[in-house]
Structures are given as structure tokens and as C-alpha cells.
Amino acid sequence: MGRPVNVGVVGCGAISAQYFQTIDRLPQLRLVAVADLDLDRAREAVRPYAGVDVVSVADLLADPRVDVVLNLTIPAAHAEIALQAIAAGKDVYCEKPLAATAEDAGRMLRAAGEAGVRVGCAPDTVLGTGTQTARKAIDDGLIGRPVAATATMMTPGHERWHPNPDFYYVPGGGPLLDMGPYYVTSLVTLLGPVTTVIGAASRTRAKRTIGSGPRRGEDIPVTVDTHVTGVLVHDSGALSTLVMSFDAAATKAPNIEVHGEAGSLVVPDPNRFDGSVLLSQVGEQGWRELPVSAGYAEGGRGVGLADFTATPAGEEPRTSGSLAYHVLDVMESLLASAGSGTAVSITSTCERPSPVLLQPGG
């Protein structure tokens, strides 16, 4: 098996705990160092894990033990940290989105290519049994030729529960760039890359009130659109309708549905690794649940990092930087279309990620 891949983490915010738990139980990964602007927060985050060094970002990037840098900073800092890691000769795996802008993401990928290192990116939930079982159903022809999909995420907004939600309401945030990566990555995994988008967007109010933590009751400004909708035209010809909103109380719409000439699928929440996949074929009454047939079982955040590091040189990782760049390009183009009122052609593309055979996820 060889030695584990040594991981250095930059950013010890709320999401880091899930990554640390997964890394701790995967024998192919080993957490060796963490860095954060708040060293006390970093120390507290790794307190359950023995032998993890808490260091500065510069020291982490200079550490010869670190094979891959896991970038868990806020989106606005993704490119800066990734470029520093690339310059240090490290592979980089980022939390989603790949960067705050497609321009920054492109700089990262070009720098990585020149340095001979690899870039990967979340979300890795698409590698779980939910999305992968749906992917296998499509590949096995259970719904015939796919023709359409719907993807819906509607909530009142993250300020209700997040103690520091500011970054959700500045450029690089909003419902599309925050939650859209889960949905668009799933749609690309299921239906392939996107060639054209057309969108519309709105903003219901200029400020939001924090609902929890020490800043409860504090108002924060909103500088991005908080309801985004549009149509994605896939290279295959399938049409996906996307709705991402921080302006709704609730919805009963399925997270994702995929419709083909011979049947329809209900795909579980792409923000989860598991969930039931439902199938209804032409001529059937109602829905039937498909058995789990693909994906990492009982996966957690960090499975994509393990998959990324295990991908042989010369092969495209399932959670590749090129996939994340295409997803970011699609989302930015959807916002540009919403601003202009015209369709926007997508200049990037990517490989449809390879499927995941059913296997333990750690």
C-alpha cells in the first residue's frame, strides 16, 4: 500500500471538522499540519488528533512532509492560498468553489500545469452512493436517452444558523456559488458538460440579520443576487432547469430529477453522500427505490481528497480542477446571462467524471 499521503490543511473553520474526521479514519491519508489566521482556533480544531502540528501558512507550505494542501479557507482566499501552495510544489485540493472567480481559477490551473502539480476540488458528495447510483441507472439505460433535468435548492438563507455568514452575501457567495457547486457538479456527472446557459436573478433585500452566535441580531449587507434561476444546455442536448435561492421559506420539489425518453429518476440531495434513488419508467404507476449499486458507501467530506490522491499520474481525477473550473464557469456565465438577458456560451469544458464502483468510503 505504501505510506499514507501527508495532508496539510489551511483554514480551520466550520467545515474542517468533517474533513478531519474522514482523514482520521482513512488509512491512506494522514493529517500532519494545520494553519489558520486564528492559531487558537486551529489548536482547538485538531485537539482530538494527536501529533498534528499547528503552524503558520508559510511554515506549512515549506514543510517537506506535506504532500497535498487541503485549502479550506473562504472562497475569496482560495486562489491566493492555492497559488502559494502550487509555487511550493504541492498538489492542492480546495473546498468549493475552486475560486471566487473563473479568472482566478484559470490562473490556478495554468500555474499548476506549469509547476507540474495537480489541483482538485470539492464537492465530493457526488462520489457517494446517492449520485453514483443514479449515474449507474442512467448509464445502464433505465431511463433511456436523458432529455431534461431539474435542480432545486430553496432556503430562507444561511444567516439563520451560521454565526459569521458575511461571506455568503458578498461576491463569491450567494445561493448559486455557495450551493450551486453541489447541484451543477451533479448535473455534469449525470449528464455531461454544459455548452450554453440562460439565466435570471433577483435580490429581495439589502441586508440580512444574523440569527445565532455572539453576533446575533447584527445586520450584514447583501451585495449579490439571492435568487438565481436558469437553463443549462448540456453538450448531449439535455436541458437542465436550475433554481438556487436564499429567498424562500421551503420547497417540496425534489433536489434533482432527471427525465429520459423511457423513465424518470429522483436523485437525492447532492449535499449528501447517500439517499434514495427513485425510478419511474414509462407505463409504471408510482416510484420504486433502486438498490444502492455504485459510489463510496458511508462516505464523508474528504473522500474526494483520498480519491484525488489515489488517481494515477496521467489520469483525470474525478474531483479534478478542470471539472471544478467548468462548474464555476457555468455558474459565472449564468449570472452574466441574468445580467444581460441573453444566452451565454460556455467556453470551457471537461470530461464527464468516471463512475465510482460500489466500495467502502472509509
N, C-alpha and C positions, 0 to 999 in steps of 0.2 A: 504493500500500500504506500510506502514512503512516508516521510514526515508530514505532519499537518501543515497547511498553508497558514502562515502567520498574518494576522489581521491587526491593523492599527486603525482606530476609529477617531474621526474628528467630528465633534458635536455630540453632546450627551443630553439632548432634550428628551421630550416625552416618548418619542418613538424608539429611542436607543434601548430601552429595557427589553422590548420584544426581540430585537436583534441579539442582544447579549444572551438571552435565554436560549435562543436557537443555536448560536455559535457554541455555547457551553455544552450542548448535547450532541453536536455533530463532531465525530472524531476526526474528520478531515479538515476542520478549522480550529484555530487556536487564537484567542484574543490575547495580545501581548502588551498593547499600549493604547491609551486613550488621551485625547486632548480636548479642551473646551476653554472658551473665554473665561468661564467661571470654574476655577480648579476645584473649589469645594463641591460644586455640583458634580463634577467628574468623579471625584473621590467617592461621593455618596452613590453614584450610579454603579460603580464597579465594586462596591464594598462586599457584595456576596461572592465575588470571584477572586480567588487567591492568585497572587503572582502577576497582577496586571499593573503596569507602570502608568502613573498619571504624569504627563509631561506637557511641554509646550508644543504647538503645532510644528515649529521649526525642528525641535528635537525628534518628534515622531517621524517627520519626513526624512530626517537624516539617519534614522535608526536602521542599520543594515539587516536587522531581524525581520522588519516589516516587508512582507511580500506584496500585500494589497492594502490600499487605503479605502476604508469604508467611510464615505462622505455623508454624514447625517446633519450637516449644517442647514440653515434656512435656504430656500431656493435662491435668494439674492446672492448668497455666498458660494453656491455650488461651483460656478466656473472658476472663481479665484482659487479656491482650495484645490480643485481638480488640476488646474494648470500648474500649481506648485508641486503637487504630487507627481504629475507627469514629468516635470522638469527634474525631479529627483529620481526618475527612472522607475517609478512604482506604477503597477496596474491600479486602476481606480474603479470603484463601484459606488454609484450615487443613489441616494434616495431620490424619489421622483419629485418634480420633473428633472430632466437632465440638467437644465439651467433655467435661469429666469427668462431668457430669450433664445430663439433658434440661432441668432447670430453668435451668442456666447457658446452655445452648444457646438456649433460648427467649428469655432476656434479650438475647443477642447478636442474634437475628433481629429482635426488636422494636426494639432500638436502631438497627439498620441501616435498618429501614423508616422510622423517624423521621428519620434523618440523610440518607436518600436515597442510600445506598451499598449495594453488593451483597456478599453472603457466599457463598463457595464452599468446597468441602471434598473432600479425598481420601476414598476411593481412586479413582484414575483408571485403574487397571488394567482396569476394566470397559469402558473405551473402546478397548481393544486388540482385535486380531483374534480372540482366543480366545472371549471372552464375546460379542462382537458377531456373529461368525459363527454362534454358537449362537442368539443372538437372532433373526437373519435366518431361520434354519431354522424356528424356532417361528412367526415372523410369516408365513412362506411356507406354513405348514400341513403341514410334513413329518412332524410327529408328531400331527397332528390337535389336538383340544382338550386342552390340558395339564390333567392331573388331580393330579399329585404330583411332588415333587422330594425329593432327599436331599442334604445338605451335610455333609461330614465333615472335621474337622481335628483330628488327634491326634498330639501330640508329648510327649516327656518334660519339656519346659519350656525356656524361653529362657536360664535361668541357666547352661546348659552352655556357651554361646558368647558371651553378652553380658557385657562387663566390669562394667557397672553396671545390673543387672537389677531393682533395687529397685522401680521404678515398675510392673513387671508384676504385682506381688503386693500392691498397695495399691488402695483404691477408685479406680476409673477404669481399672484394669488387669484382669488375669485373662484367660483364653483368649477369653472372649466379647467383651469390649470391646477387646482387642488385635487379634485376628484376625477376630472376627465381622463388623466393617465390610466386609471384602472379600466375605465369603460372603452376608451379608444384602443388601448393595448389589447383588450379582449376582442374587440371587433376586428382588429388586424390579425390576431391569432386565429380567429374563427373564419374570416372572410378574405384575408389578404390586404395588401397595401391600398391606399386611397389616392385617387388621381385628381379629384375636384371637390370643393366644398362650397356651400352657400349657407349663410347664417343670418341670424338676427339676435339682438341682445337689448337688455334694459337694466336700469338701476332704480330701485324703488325708493331708497332714502340715502341721505348724505352722511349718516352716522349710525353706529351700532353701539349697544350698551353691553359691557362685559357682565356676564351673569354668574361668575364664580371666582374664587380665589381672592387674594389680597386687593386686587384692583376692581372688585365687584362694584358695579354702579358707574364706573368710568366710561365716558363716551369716547369712541375712536372714529376717525374719519374713514369714509368709504370712497376710494378713488378708482374702482374698477367696476365693470358691469357684474351684476349679481344674479342675472337670469340670462342664460345663453341657450339658443336652440339652433338647429340647422340640419342639413342633409349632407352625408358623406357619400360620394360616388366611389365605389371600390373599382380597382382595375378589372375585377372579374365581371363587373356590370351590376353587382348587387348594390342596393341603396340602403344606407343606414340613417335613421332619424334619431338625433341626439337631443336630449333635454337635460341641462345641468342648472340647478337653481338653489340659491340660498334664500329664496323669497316665498316658499310655500310651507304650509303647516304640515302636510303629509301627502302621501300618494299610495294608491293600491296597485299602481302599474308594476309589472314585473321589472326587475332591474334590467334584464336583457331578454328579448325574444328574437329568434331567428326563424324566418319563414322560407320554405322552399316549395318547389312545384309539387312535392309529394307529401309534405308534412311540415309541422312547426315544432320548435323547441323552446322551452322556457329554461334559460340559463341562470344559475344562481348568482348572488351578489359578487361582483368581481373584486370587491374589497375583502373577500373571504377566500380561504383556500378550499373550502368544502361546500356542501349544499346539494340539494336535489336537482337533478336534470329531468325535466318532464317532456314527454313526446306525445304528439297527437298527429297521426297520419290521416291522409285523406280517406274518408269512409269510416273512420273510427268515431266513437262517441266519447267525449271527455279526454282526459290525460292519463298517461301511465308513467310511472317513475322508472328511469333506466338504472340498471345496476352500475355501481362505480366500476369503471373499466380502464381508466388512464389517470396519470398525474401522480404527484407526490402525496401520499396519504399522510394525514396528520401533520401537514407542513406548517411552518411558521415563517415570519419575516427573517430572512437570512438564507432560506433555501435557495433563492436565486443567486446569492453570492457563492454558495457551495457549487451550484450548477455551473456558474460562470468560471470559477477557478478550476473545475474539473474538465472543462471543454478543451480538447487537444488543440495545440497550436495549428493554425491554418483553417480551423473550423469556426463558423459563426456561432457565438454563444446565443442561447435562447433569449437571454436578457441583455442583448447587445446594445452598445451605444448607438448603432445605426438605427435599430428599431426605436429606441427612445427619442432619437433625433427626428425620425419620421413622425412619431406621435406628437411631439412638440410642434413640428412644422404644421401638421394638420390642425392643431388647436389654435396656433397663432393665425393661421390662414382663415380659420372660421371666424375669429374675432375681427380680422381685417375685412372679411366679407360682410360681417354685421355692420361695420362702419361705413363701407362703401355702397352696400346694397347690391353688389354684383358678385357673381361666382368667381372663385379664385382657384387657379390651377395649382396643384401641389408639385413643386419642383423636385422634391426628394422622393425616394422610395426605399424599400428594404425587402429582405427575404421574409416570407412568411415563416415564423419560427418553427423549427422541427417539433413534432409531437413528443410528449413525455409518456413512456410506458408506465404502467401502474407499478409503483415501487414505494418503499418506505420514505418518508420525508424527514426522518430524524425523530 
